[in-house]
Amino acid sequence: MAGRHDVVAISIRDSAEEALPAAGLLVLTDPETGEEVAVDTSRADVRRAYRELALREREATRRILRRLGVDEVPVTTDGSYIGPLLAFFRRREKQQRR
């Protein structure tokens, strides 16, 4: 699609999804399979592994978008989307003038 059209991905990041709180033992349910797993979030190594996985997934998405020629505008849920969008389109405008 990006080969024939101007495609821009807006990735929405929520910091709450990138880090587990130290809340103790949690029972998590997979919404697709119903499988339950107990996770001890009081363990620093568990929280660190979760954070690293979240970062790897985000970076994998960025690599895929770059490979496909899709521009990305990252925004966060704790801030306004207007600033990142304006900055992106201003950069793009400057690039097109060259």
C-alpha positions, -999 to +999 in steps of 0.1 A: +000+000+000+028+024+009+042+019-027+012+035-042-002+057-014+011+080+012+008+060+044+016+073+079+013+051+110+004+068+142+017+046+170+001+052+204+022+044+234+009+040+269+037+039+295+014+017+317+017-010+290+055-009+291+061-016+327+045-039+353+038-024+387+053-042+417+018-054+427+027-089+439+011-120+425-013-114+395-034-139+376-035-129+340-060-143+315-053-146+278-084-130+262-082-153+231-076-186+247-088-181+283-055-195+295-045-182+329-010-176+342+003-164+376+029-137+375+048-125+405+053-088+397+071-082+430+102-098+414+124-072+397+136-097+371+100-104+360+093-067+357+127-062+338+119-090+314+084-076+307+099-042+300+126-056+277+099-076+258+077-045+254+107-025+241+117-053+216+082-054+203+081-017+198+114-017+180+103-046+158+072-026+147+095+003+139+117-019+117+087-033+099+074+002+092+108+014+079+112-016+057+077-010+042+084+027+036+058+038+061+064+069+081+056+068+118+044+094+142+048+082+178+023+097+203+018+090+240-014+087+260-001+111+286+004+139+262-011+158+233-010+143+198-010+177+182+027+185+189+040+153+174+017+156+143+027+192+136+064+184+140+061+154+116+043+174+089+067+204+093+097+180+088+080+164+058+073+198+043+110+209+047+121+176+031+098+181+001+111+216-005+146+203-011 
